[in-house]
C-alpha cells in the first residue's frame, strides 16, 4: 500500500521561511552582502523564497545563485550559475529542501570551499536525521525522524506548497 502523509502545508512553510530568513539575517547582521546558493531544483526555489523575505528585513545586498549537482554521481560535475571568484570573501548560505544523507550538501560544500569565504552556513526546510556524511545544518525548518525507506518530497506551487512522506 502506497500512502502519502502530508507533513507541511503552505502556512507552515511560510512561517519556516520567515524564521530561517530572520536567523540568516541575525547571523549576517554585520555583512553588507549575503549570497544564497540553492541546490537545483527545490533548493533554488527555497533560496528564492528566502531571498524575498531577507530583502524585507535586511539592509544587506542579497544575491541568489543556483548550484546543479548530479545527485547519483556528485563528483562528475557541479555547475554554479556564477563564477566562483564572485564568492570570494562573501558570506554564503547553501540551501536545499530536504537533507537525507548529507551527500549532496557535502559535495556542494567541497566545491564552494575552493575560494576563501568570510562565512559559510547551510539551511534546509526538512532535516531527516539520516546523515551519513558529516554535514552540519545551521538553519532548519523541521527535524524529522523517518525510516530509511520513507521518501520525503517537497512540492513548491504558487500559494499551495506542501511536503509529504510516502
Buried (B, 14 or more C-beta within 10 A) or exposed (E): EEEEEEBBEBEBBBEBBBBBBBBBBEBBEEBEEBBBBBBBEBBBBBBBBBBEBBEEEBEBEBBBBBBBBEEEEBEEEBEBEBEEEEBEEBBBBBBBBBBBBBBBBBBBBEBBEEBEBBBBBBBBBBBBEBBEEEBEBBBBBBEBEBEEEEEBBBEBEEEEBBBBBE
